[in-house]
């Protein structure tokens, strides 16, 4: 069953259940009123029957004639019975539905009414100079029954008509409401690996369907980025790995072409060690990049204090690069230490922050590097500022691409993997990094990460 039919059917069942309940109440009230009204008519007839049968000798001829006229205008199928309550013996002529218990109730409570099948009866206790009697009038309320049957047919027709009408209205409404979803589905079917740049158009209204389109577009963004990253990674990684390997093999081949002195062999080994070290660093970068991919697929996070993690990163960099001038500044710190915590992967965040700081140190050429840590409303902010060569305006948007190196970074050692890795790690932690740079005037990179608790 399609979703449109489910919505229409559910809507029909809910509203029809309410209508059926209302119809049952209407029928029940009508039935109760009809029976009560008929009992009242039987009660009046019982009084007339009692007077006609028992008061002839006590009434004037004119009054008796009027009562007789009323008596003759009886209800169709009406039958009247007198039962002498003195001794309370039921005559054999009474029908079976008038039993001893009913007459006993009339005797004790002055009045009784009940219905057996289609026959309704009312009994009253009447005291006369001839004795005490139970006057019972029984009749079928054919008019009332006919009206109730007509009412039932009308209500049934209303319910059936309402069921059909509401179903088609619900189907029409569901079709209109879900038509944008059908359009989105059709557009989704046209998107594949050959046209990942296509996106679902945004709707004018900020509703659930617009959120669905935005979510799907975000998913396409991630898929497109992953596919492009994979393509770039394969092509660039193979090239970058081939260069040091070719250099190592070439150095070994040249060294083995002739007999050489110990000093010459040492020089060859130094060159080989340099290329091997370069290969090792590149391999570690690639492993870190792969590790970030595993973390994105579901590696567990834990609560970490970001200020302490930053201190650890700075301490480790000072140990590996003691000649660099790295200055750390803290500002706008919260009163509670718990407000410095966030969920994350500590090792990956260390790699991301260290990459940015090490880049700043490398390109600053001995100039001081300042690291600012601030807590802003809703986010942590880490700003790294250097006085290095900067980044050309045409290259700012490309620095986070894998293996990309700016035109003024050719003279500096590197592989173009660090910032790409940093960007991916920050995306995993729902963070961001922004570059503020100009050529020859230094670079400022601002890292933002979300705060897990309100500040």
PyMOL commands that set and color helices and strands:
alter all, ss='L'
color gray80, all
select helices_A, chain A and resi 3-54+56-58+61-72+100-109+142-189+208-255+262-296+306-320+337-340+346-364+393-398+407-409+418-428
alter helices_A, ss='H'
color red, helices_A
select strands_A, chain A and resi 79-84+111-116+119-128+131-140+302-305+326-331+341-344+369-376+379-386+432-437+443-450
alter strands_A, ss='S'
color yellow, strands_A
deselect
rebuild
show_as cartoon
